[in-house]
């Protein structure tokens, strides 16, 4: 296995026969060959975190090469893809269809790395939560308080290092709630039932609002969403789902299709669903009478949980001339910048508007807020670079903050959407001010990028995790309907090479 031009030595895994791991920082990539029930050879490729309590996802450009037993013949590329590996992503499965295949080589270029060791809450914080069997969690009471009015009242008089008896409440359930309160990478879906139990029990309105949004956006039919909200005992979620369905006309469609709402429960129908429908008919589309808990009012003090950042005559924050100039250039005030920063950090995790990103990066850098700075770099990596000057600025920021994902997002654009403008960027005077190593990487991607002639390596990661490989070719597993000419679409017919991705095609009326 070769990762970013470095050959990685494999190590056998004693607990997994014939499997080999290839360790890099934090992650082991594992190649596991086996025979399926029909004795066909299958090779699985996946990753495993070296620290068990981790959330991670890596996106890579992957080239798969195969070769015969004759080493003199070398190996050849049989498949190329952009793929994601992670602790919640199934393995890449390779069905070896050719008995002549004796060697498989994996070549990767890392494009995006997201990795986080989840906190254990065994130290830090200013109070201690005590669960059954003397299990303890160390937390910050102010952070709990702004997410839950109930916890705010419960902890109001708690002295520093106070021990709070959580009685018989399950520690693991509360841990799921803490992962969301502390803004970790752990997804809401990781243990939805445990998270819901904790959020309901401790009236964590901010987290309940996030759960509602998560369920509303699930890829499932509306009735299944109703049923899930009922199973989780999320009355507020059910109310909002029904309210939204009535306002958008979806509820009447369900009734026309024969849906019996009382099948969800007679009491639920009369006490939750009917009032929500009546209320939805009293308000204009898009107007909600229900209180929003997605944002926190940072202008209203909440003693003892908040402290002032703005005092008469000045700020506790350091406002440098560079920061003031950046704000003026973006047309925003310092106080607006601080409010947007706090809204992103606590508790709503709001997306930072584009004009605020660069000034906020200066503010985060000045005050050593590394987590915030990392989040802002991730946001910047997602923003389109429409001009050579903007692209060069992104490279400068990636180098300044040593941010891998921002750097490699830009390098990937060298091979895709930006490849026709690379020459203009290289011609800029400031390009020569970049470190020599970074200049070489840019020119390498411009000249020898894997995706220069294959758009699949710069688009979205593949969902076809089942592949076939032989000595001479490879690709996604054949579909039973692929050869039916009556089912051909623009997604097929070799149109990618001719027209590019179907998602990028401009469709106009004739």
C-alpha positions as CSV (number, residue, x, y, z in Angstrom):
1,X,0.0,0.0,0.0
2,X,1.2,3.5,-0.9
3,X,-0.3,6.5,0.8
4,X,0.7,10.0,-0.4
5,X,3.8,8.6,-2.2
6,X,5.0,6.8,1.0
7,X,5.1,3.0,1.0
8,X,3.4,1.7,4.2
9,X,4.7,-1.6,5.6
10,X,2.0,-4.1,6.5
11,X,1.5,-6.0,9.7
12,X,-0.4,-9.2,10.1
13,X,-3.4,-9.1,12.5
14,X,-3.4,-12.2,14.8
15,X,-7.1,-11.9,15.6
16,X,-8.1,-11.7,12.0
17,X,-6.7,-14.6,9.8
18,X,-5.0,-13.4,6.6
19,X,-5.7,-9.7,7.3
20,X,-3.0,-7.1,7.1
21,X,-3.0,-3.7,8.6
22,X,-1.2,-0.6,7.3
23,X,-0.8,1.9,10.1
24,X,-0.7,5.7,9.5
25,X,-1.3,8.4,12.1
26,X,-4.4,7.5,14.2
27,X,-5.8,5.0,11.6
28,X,-5.0,1.5,10.5
29,X,-6.0,0.7,6.9
30,X,-6.9,-3.0,6.8
31,X,-6.9,-5.4,3.9
32,X,-8.9,-8.5,4.6
33,X,-9.1,-11.3,2.0
34,X,-11.6,-14.2,2.4
35,X,-13.8,-16.6,0.5
36,X,-17.5,-16.0,0.3
37,X,-20.2,-18.7,0.6
38,X,-19.7,-19.6,-3.1
39,X,-15.9,-19.7,-2.6
40,X,-15.3,-16.6,-4.7
41,X,-12.3,-14.5,-3.4
42,X,-13.3,-11.2,-1.8
43,X,-11.0,-8.5,-0.5
44,X,-12.2,-6.0,2.0
45,X,-10.5,-2.6,2.4
46,X,-11.5,-0.5,5.4
47,X,-10.0,1.6,8.2
48,X,-10.0,1.2,12.0
49,X,-9.1,3.9,14.5
50,X,-6.1,3.1,16.8
51,X,-8.0,4.7,19.7
52,X,-11.4,3.0,20.1
53,X,-13.3,6.0,21.4
54,X,-13.0,8.0,18.1
55,X,-15.0,9.5,15.3
56,X,-13.3,9.7,12.0
57,X,-13.8,10.0,8.2
58,X,-11.1,10.1,5.5
59,X,-11.7,10.9,1.9
60,X,-9.1,9.6,-0.5
61,X,-8.3,9.3,-4.2
62,X,-7.8,5.5,-4.7
63,X,-6.1,3.6,-7.5
64,X,-6.3,-0.1,-7.5
65,X,-3.7,-2.1,-9.4
66,X,-3.6,-5.8,-10.0
67,X,-0.9,-8.2,-11.3
68,X,-0.2,-11.8,-11.9
69,X,2.3,-14.1,-10.2
70,X,4.9,-12.9,-12.8
71,X,6.5,-10.0,-11.1
72,X,8.3,-9.0,-14.3
73,X,5.0,-8.0,-15.8
74,X,4.3,-5.4,-13.1
75,X,0.9,-4.2,-12.1
76,X,-1.7,-2.1,-13.9
77,X,-4.4,0.3,-12.8
78,X,-7.8,-1.4,-13.1
79,X,-10.0,0.9,-11.0
80,X,-9.9,4.6,-9.9
81,X,-12.4,6.2,-7.5
82,X,-12.9,8.9,-4.9
83,X,-14.0,7.1,-1.8
84,X,-14.6,7.7,1.9
85,X,-13.5,5.5,4.8
86,X,-14.8,6.0,8.3
87,X,-16.0,4.3,11.5
88,X,-19.6,4.6,10.2
89,X,-19.0,3.7,6.5
90,X,-19.1,0.1,5.2
91,X,-15.9,-1.5,3.8
92,X,-14.9,-1.3,0.2
93,X,-15.6,-4.8,-1.1
94,X,-13.6,-6.1,-4.1
95,X,-14.8,-9.2,-5.9
96,X,-11.8,-10.8,-7.6
97,X,-13.2,-12.3,-10.8
98,X,-9.9,-13.5,-12.4
99,X,-7.9,-16.4,-11.0
100,X,-4.8,-15.0,-12.5
101,X,-4.8,-12.1,-10.0
102,X,-2.1,-12.7,-7.5
103,X,-1.1,-9.2,-6.4
104,X,-3.2,-6.2,-5.5
105,X,-1.7,-2.8,-4.9
106,X,-3.6,0.1,-3.3
107,X,-2.4,3.7,-4.0
108,X,-4.0,6.5,-2.0
109,X,-3.9,10.3,-2.0
110,X,-5.6,11.7,1.2
111,X,-8.0,14.5,0.3
112,X,-9.8,15.2,3.5
113,X,-9.2,14.0,7.1
114,X,-11.7,14.3,9.9
115,X,-10.6,12.7,13.2
116,X,-11.5,13.3,16.8
117,X,-10.8,11.4,20.0
118,X,-14.0,11.7,22.0
119,X,-13.6,13.2,25.5
120,X,-13.9,10.8,28.4
121,X,-14.9,13.5,30.9
122,X,-12.6,12.0,33.6
123,X,-11.0,15.3,34.4
124,X,-11.4,19.1,33.9
125,X,-14.7,20.9,34.3
126,X,-15.9,22.6,37.5
127,X,-18.5,20.1,38.8
128,X,-18.7,16.3,39.1
129,X,-21.7,14.3,38.1
130,X,-22.1,11.1,40.2
131,X,-23.9,8.1,38.7
132,X,-24.6,4.6,40.1
133,X,-21.7,2.4,40.9
134,X,-19.7,5.5,41.7
135,X,-19.1,6.4,38.1
136,X,-18.2,10.1,37.6
137,X,-18.2,12.6,34.8
138,X,-16.4,16.0,35.1
139,X,-18.3,18.7,33.2
140,X,-18.6,22.5,32.9
141,X,-21.9,23.6,34.6
142,X,-22.2,26.8,32.5
143,X,-22.1,24.8,29.3
144,X,-24.8,22.5,30.5
145,X,-26.9,25.5,31.7
146,X,-27.1,27.3,28.3
147,X,-28.3,24.1,26.7
148,X,-31.0,23.3,29.3
149,X,-33.0,25.6,31.5
150,X,-33.7,22.7,33.8
151,X,-30.0,22.0,34.3
152,X,-29.5,25.8,34.8
153,X,-31.8,25.8,37.8
154,X,-30.5,22.5,39.1
155,X,-26.8,23.7,39.1
156,X,-27.4,27.4,40.0
157,X,-26.0,27.1,43.5
158,X,-23.4,24.4,42.8
159,X,-20.0,25.4,44.2
160,X,-16.8,24.7,42.3
161,X,-16.0,21.0,42.3
162,X,-19.4,20.2,43.7
163,X,-20.6,16.6,43.4
164,X,-24.1,16.3,41.8
165,X,-25.9,13.0,42.4
166,X,-27.6,11.9,39.2
167,X,-29.5,9.2,41.1
168,X,-30.4,6.2,38.9
169,X,-30.0,8.0,35.5
170,X,-28.0,5.9,33.0
171,X,-24.5,7.2,32.6
172,X,-24.2,6.1,29.0
173,X,-27.4,8.0,28.0
174,X,-26.1,11.2,29.6
175,X,-22.7,10.7,27.9
176,X,-24.5,10.8,24.5
177,X,-26.0,14.2,25.6
178,X,-22.6,15.5,26.6
179,X,-21.1,14.6,23.2
180,X,-23.7,16.9,21.6
181,X,-23.4,19.7,24.2
182,X,-19.6,19.7,23.8
183,X,-19.9,19.9,20.0
184,X,-18.0,16.7,19.2
185,X,-18.0,14.9,15.8
186,X,-20.3,12.2,17.1
187,X,-23.4,12.2,15.0
188,X,-26.9,12.4,16.4
189,X,-27.7,9.1,14.8
190,X,-24.9,7.2,16.7
191,X,-27.4,6.3,19.5
192,X,-30.5,8.3,18.9
193,X,-32.7,6.5,21.5
194,X,-30.1,7.1,24.3
195,X,-29.6,10.7,23.3
196,X,-33.4,11.3,23.2
197,X,-33.9,9.8,26.6
198,X,-31.2,12.1,28.1
199,X,-32.4,15.2,26.3
200,X,-36.0,14.7,27.3
201,X,-35.1,13.8,30.9
202,X,-33.0,17.0,31.4
203,X,-35.0,19.2,29.1
204,X,-32.1,20.0,26.9
205,X,-34.2,22.1,24.5
206,X,-31.2,23.0,22.2
207,X,-30.4,19.4,21.6
208,X,-34.1,18.4,21.2
209,X,-34.3,21.1,18.5
210,X,-31.3,19.5,16.7
211,X,-32.9,16.0,17.0
212,X,-36.1,17.4,15.5
213,X,-34.2,18.9,12.6
214,X,-32.3,15.6,12.1
215,X,-35.5,13.6,11.9
216,X,-37.2,16.1,9.6
217,X,-34.3,15.7,7.2
218,X,-34.1,11.9,7.2
219,X,-34.6,10.1,3.9
220,X,-37.8,8.3,4.8
221,X,-41.5,8.8,4.3
222,X,-43.5,11.2,6.5
223,X,-45.4,8.5,8.3
224,X,-42.2,6.7,9.3
225,X,-41.0,10.1,10.7
226,X,-44.2,10.3,12.8
227,X,-43.7,6.8,14.1
228,X,-40.0,7.4,14.9
229,X,-40.9,10.6,16.9
230,X,-43.5,8.6,18.8
231,X,-41.0,5.8,19.5
232,X,-38.6,8.3,20.9
233,X,-41.3,10.0,22.9
234,X,-40.5,13.3,21.2
235,X,-43.9,15.2,21.4
236,X,-42.4,18.5,20.3
237,X,-40.8,16.8,17.2
238,X,-44.1,15.2,16.3
239,X,-45.9,18.5,16.7
240,X,-43.5,20.3,14.4
241,X,-43.6,17.5,11.8
242,X,-47.4,17.6,11.7
243,X,-47.5,21.4,11.7
244,X,-45.0,21.6,8.7
245,X,-46.9,18.8,6.8
246,X,-50.2,20.7,7.2
247,X,-48.7,24.0,6.1
248,X,-47.1,22.5,3.0
249,X,-50.2,20.5,2.0
250,X,-48.6,17.1,2.7
251,X,-51.0,16.2,5.5
252,X,-54.0,16.4,3.2
253,X,-52.2,14.3,0.6
254,X,-51.6,11.6,3.2
255,X,-55.3,11.7,4.1
256,X,-56.3,11.5,0.4
257,X,-54.0,8.4,0.1
258,X,-55.9,6.6,2.9
259,X,-53.7,7.4,5.9
260,X,-55.6,6.9,9.2
261,X,-53.9,9.2,11.7
262,X,-55.6,7.5,14.7
263,X,-53.4,4.5,13.8
264,X,-50.6,6.5,15.5
265,X,-52.6,6.3,18.8
266,X,-56.0,7.8,19.7
267,X,-54.6,9.9,22.5
268,X,-51.7,11.1,20.4
269,X,-54.1,12.0,17.6
270,X,-56.4,14.0,19.8
271,X,-53.9,15.7,22.1
272,X,-51.0,16.3,19.8
273,X,-51.9,16.0,16.1
274,X,-55.2,17.8,16.0
275,X,-54.0,20.9,17.9
276,X,-51.0,21.1,15.6
277,X,-53.1,21.0,12.5
278,X,-55.5,23.6,13.8
279,X,-52.6,25.9,14.8
280,X,-50.9,25.4,11.3
281,X,-54.1,26.8,9.7
282,X,-53.9,29.9,11.8
283,X,-50.5,31.0,10.5
284,X,-49.0,31.9,7.2
285,X,-46.7,29.5,5.5
286,X,-43.2,29.5,7.1
287,X,-44.4,31.2,10.3
288,X,-44.1,29.1,13.4
289,X,-45.7,29.9,16.8
290,X,-43.4,27.6,18.6
291,X,-40.4,29.0,20.5
292,X,-37.0,28.4,18.8
293,X,-34.2,27.0,20.9
294,X,-31.6,27.0,18.2
295,X,-30.1,30.3,19.3
296,X,-29.0,31.9,22.5
297,X,-29.5,35.6,23.4
298,X,-25.9,36.7,24.2
299,X,-27.1,40.2,25.0
300,X,-29.0,39.0,28.1
301,X,-26.8,38.1,31.1
302,X,-27.5,34.9,32.9
303,X,-25.7,35.0,36.3
304,X,-23.7,33.0,37.3
305,X,-23.3,31.2,33.9
306,X,-22.2,34.1,31.7
307,X,-19.5,36.8,31.9
308,X,-19.3,40.1,29.9
309,X,-17.0,40.4,26.9
310,X,-17.9,44.0,26.4
311,X,-17.4,46.5,29.2
312,X,-17.8,50.3,29.2
313,X,-15.1,51.8,27.1
314,X,-13.6,48.6,25.7
315,X,-13.5,44.9,25.2
316,X,-12.0,42.1,27.2
317,X,-11.1,40.7,23.8
318,X,-8.0,41.9,22.1
319,X,-8.9,43.9,19.0
320,X,-5.8,44.3,16.9
321,X,-5.4,46.9,14.1
322,X,-5.3,44.0,11.6
323,X,-8.6,42.6,12.9
324,X,-10.2,46.1,12.9
325,X,-9.1,46.6,9.3
326,X,-10.4,43.2,8.2
327,X,-13.8,43.9,9.7
328,X,-14.0,47.3,8.0
329,X,-13.1,45.7,4.7
330,X,-15.9,43.2,5.1
331,X,-18.3,45.9,6.2
332,X,-19.1,44.4,9.6
333,X,-18.7,45.7,13.2
334,X,-16.6,44.1,16.0
335,X,-19.7,43.4,18.1
336,X,-21.4,41.7,15.1
337,X,-18.4,39.5,14.6
338,X,-18.3,38.5,18.3
339,X,-22.0,37.6,18.3
340,X,-21.6,35.5,15.1
341,X,-18.7,33.8,16.8
342,X,-20.6,33.0,19.9
343,X,-23.7,31.8,17.9
344,X,-21.4,29.4,16.1
345,X,-19.7,28.1,19.3
346,X,-22.6,28.0,21.7
347,X,-25.1,26.4,21.5
348,X,-26.7,26.6,18.1
349,X,-23.5,25.9,16.0
350,X,-24.7,28.3,13.4
351,X,-22.9,28.5,10.1
352,X,-20.7,31.5,9.9
353,X,-21.6,33.8,7.0
354,X,-18.9,34.2,4.3
355,X,-17.8,37.8,5.0
356,X,-17.2,36.9,8.7
357,X,-14.9,34.0,8.2
358,X,-11.6,35.8,7.6
359,X,-12.0,38.4,10.4
360,X,-13.1,35.6,12.7
361,X,-10.0,33.6,11.8
362,X,-7.9,36.6,13.0
363,X,-9.9,36.8,16.2
364,X,-9.5,33.1,16.9
365,X,-5.8,33.2,16.1
366,X,-5.2,36.1,18.4
367,X,-6.9,34.4,21.3
368,X,-5.6,30.9,20.8
369,X,-9.1,29.4,20.0
370,X,-7.7,26.5,18.0
371,X,-10.9,24.5,17.7
372,X,-12.8,27.5,16.3
373,X,-9.9,28.3,13.9
374,X,-10.0,24.7,12.7
375,X,-13.8,24.9,12.1
376,X,-13.4,28.2,10.1
377,X,-10.7,26.6,7.9
378,X,-13.1,23.7,7.2
379,X,-15.8,26.2,6.2
380,X,-13.3,28.1,4.0
381,X,-12.4,24.8,2.3
382,X,-16.0,24.4,1.1
383,X,-16.2,27.9,-0.3
384,X,-15.7,28.1,-4.1
385,X,-12.6,29.8,-5.4
386,X,-13.7,31.8,-8.4
387,X,-10.5,33.7,-9.1
388,X,-6.7,33.1,-9.1
389,X,-6.3,35.7,-6.3
390,X,-8.8,34.0,-4.0
391,X,-7.2,30.6,-4.7
392,X,-3.8,32.0,-3.8
393,X,-5.2,33.5,-0.6
394,X,-6.6,30.1,0.4
395,X,-3.2,28.5,-0.1
396,X,-1.6,31.2,2.0
397,X,-4.1,30.6,4.8
398,X,-3.7,26.8,4.6
399,X,0.1,27.3,5.0
400,X,-0.3,29.9,7.7
401,X,-2.5,27.7,9.9
402,X,-1.0,24.4,8.8
403,X,-4.5,23.2,7.9
404,X,-4.4,19.9,5.9
405,X,-8.0,19.9,4.7
406,X,-7.9,23.5,3.4
407,X,-4.6,22.8,1.6
408,X,-5.8,19.5,0.0
409,X,-9.2,20.9,-1.0
410,X,-7.3,23.5,-3.0
411,X,-4.9,21.0,-4.5
412,X,-7.9,18.9,-5.6
413,X,-9.3,21.9,-7.4
414,X,-6.1,22.1,-9.3
415,X,-7.2,18.9,-11.0
416,X,-10.8,19.7,-11.4
417,X,-12.8,22.9,-11.5
418,X,-9.8,25.3,-11.3
419,X,-7.4,23.5,-13.6
420,X,-7.8,26.1,-16.4
421,X,-6.9,29.0,-14.1
422,X,-3.8,27.5,-12.4
423,X,-1.5,29.2,-14.9
424,X,-3.0,32.6,-14.0
425,X,-2.5,31.9,-10.3
426,X,1.1,30.8,-10.8
427,X,1.8,34.0,-12.7
428,X,0.9,36.2,-9.7
429,X,3.8,37.8,-7.9
430,X,2.7,36.5,-4.5
431,X,2.9,32.9,-5.7
432,X,6.7,33.0,-5.4
433,X,6.2,33.9,-1.7
434,X,4.7,30.5,-1.0
435,X,7.0,27.9,0.5
436,X,9.0,26.0,-2.1
437,X,7.5,22.6,-1.1
438,X,4.0,24.0,-1.5
439,X,4.8,25.4,-4.9
440,X,6.1,22.0,-5.9
441,X,2.8,20.3,-4.8
442,X,0.7,22.8,-6.8
443,X,2.8,22.3,-10.0
444,X,2.7,18.5,-9.5
445,X,-1.1,18.5,-9.3
446,X,-1.2,20.8,-12.4
447,X,1.0,18.5,-14.3
448,X,0.4,14.9,-13.0
449,X,-2.8,15.0,-11.0
450,X,-4.7,11.7,-11.0
451,X,-8.0,13.4,-11.9
452,X,-6.8,15.5,-14.8
453,X,-8.4,13.1,-17.2
454,X,-10.9,11.4,-14.9
455,X,-13.6,13.6,-13.4
456,X,-14.7,10.8,-11.1
457,X,-11.7,11.5,-8.9
458,X,-12.8,15.1,-8.1
459,X,-16.5,14.8,-7.9
460,X,-18.5,13.4,-4.9
461,X,-17.3,10.2,-3.2
462,X,-18.6,7.0,-4.8
463,X,-21.6,5.2,-3.2
464,X,-20.7,2.0,-5.1
465,X,-18.7,0.2,-2.4
466,X,-19.0,-3.2,-4.1
467,X,-16.4,-3.4,-6.9
468,X,-15.1,-6.1,-9.2
469,X,-11.5,-6.4,-10.3
470,X,-9.6,-8.7,-12.7
471,X,-6.2,-8.7,-14.3
472,X,-7.1,-6.1,-16.9
473,X,-10.1,-4.1,-15.7
474,X,-12.2,-3.2,-12.7
475,X,-15.1,-1.0,-11.6
476,X,-18.4,-1.0,-9.8
477,X,-20.3,-4.3,-9.5
478,X,-22.5,-4.9,-12.6
479,X,-26.1,-4.0,-12.2
480,X,-28.7,-6.5,-13.5
481,X,-30.5,-3.6,-15.4
482,X,-27.4,-2.0,-16.9
483,X,-27.6,-3.9,-20.2
484,X,-31.3,-3.1,-20.7
485,X,-31.3,-0.5,-23.5
486,X,-34.8,0.8,-22.5
487,X,-33.4,1.9,-19.2
488,X,-30.4,3.9,-20.4
489,X,-30.1,7.4,-19.0
490,X,-27.6,10.3,-19.1
491,X,-26.0,8.7,-16.1
492,X,-25.0,5.8,-18.4
493,X,-24.2,5.6,-22.1
494,X,-20.6,6.6,-21.5
495,X,-21.8,10.2,-21.2
496,X,-19.4,11.2,-18.4
497,X,-16.5,11.4,-20.8
498,X,-18.4,13.5,-23.3
499,X,-20.5,15.8,-21.1
500,X,-19.0,15.6,-17.6
501,X,-21.0,14.8,-14.5
502,X,-24.8,14.9,-14.9
503,X,-24.9,17.1,-11.8
504,X,-22.9,19.8,-13.6
505,X,-24.9,19.8,-16.9
506,X,-26.9,22.9,-17.6
507,X,-30.5,22.0,-18.7
508,X,-32.4,24.7,-20.7
509,X,-35.8,24.7,-22.1
510,X,-36.0,24.1,-25.9
